[in-house]
């Protein structure tokens, strides 16, 4: 697959002690937790949409 700087690689996802663990490519822009901690958003629905879209893109990048 061709490299694209706008696609984040999803390496693995697994359940550990009733928690979903997601192993993704490092993103130097910060995490969703960083966004919350820095006052960027406390809107849980918005954060869920961001997380969903990041994971959807990661999953789709492996479909090609």
Secondary structure per residue as TSV (DSSP state, phi and psi in degrees):
chain	resnum	aa	ss	phi	psi
A	1	X	-	360.0	141.9
A	2	X	-	-72.6	146.1
A	3	X	-	-75.7	138.2
A	4	X	-	-136.6	124.8
A	5	X	T	-68.0	-9.9
A	6	X	T	-101.7	2.3
A	7	X	-	-110.6	126.9
A	8	X	-	-94.5	132.4
A	9	X	-	-79.0	134.2
A	10	X	E	-104.2	112.8
A	11	X	E	-88.7	-36.7
A	12	X	E	-166.2	156.4
A	13	X	E	-144.6	133.4
A	14	X	E	-154.6	161.5
A	15	X	E	-99.6	132.5
A	16	X	E	-137.6	117.5
A	17	X	T	49.0	52.2
A	18	X	T	62.5	20.8
A	19	X	E	-122.2	139.7
A	20	X	E	-82.5	125.2
A	21	X	E	-109.0	131.3
A	22	X	E	-121.7	126.1
A	23	X	E	-107.3	111.8
A	24	X	E	-125.9	166.0
A	25	X	-	-60.6	144.1
A	26	X	-	-64.2	133.7
A	27	X	-	-119.9	110.5
A	28	X	T	-73.0	-0.3
A	29	X	T	-80.3	-7.2
A	30	X	-	107.3	170.9
A	31	X	-	-101.5	172.5
A	32	X	H	-62.0	-34.8
A	33	X	H	-64.0	-39.3
A	34	X	H	-59.4	-40.8
A	35	X	H	-60.3	-45.0
A	36	X	H	-66.6	-47.5
A	37	X	H	-61.9	-29.9
A	38	X	T	-92.3	12.5
A	39	X	T	78.1	12.6
A	40	X	S	-68.9	-35.9
A	41	X	-	-167.5	138.3
A	42	X	-	-118.7	14.8
A	43	X	-	-83.5	103.5
A	44	X	H	-60.5	-36.3
A	45	X	H	-64.9	-41.2
A	46	X	H	-63.9	-44.9
A	47	X	H	-64.0	-37.8
A	48	X	H	-63.8	-40.0
A	49	X	H	-65.3	-41.2
A	50	X	H	-62.5	-48.3
A	51	X	H	-61.3	-43.2
A	52	X	H	-59.5	-46.7
A	53	X	H	-69.0	-35.9
A	54	X	H	-62.9	-45.5
A	55	X	H	-69.4	-37.6
A	56	X	H	-63.4	-44.2
A	57	X	H	-64.0	-42.5
A	58	X	H	-61.4	-42.2
A	59	X	H	-68.9	-41.1
A	60	X	H	-68.2	-28.3
A	61	X	H	-65.7	-20.7
A	62	X	T	-91.5	-0.5
A	63	X	-	-85.9	-17.9
A	64	X	-	-74.7	360.0
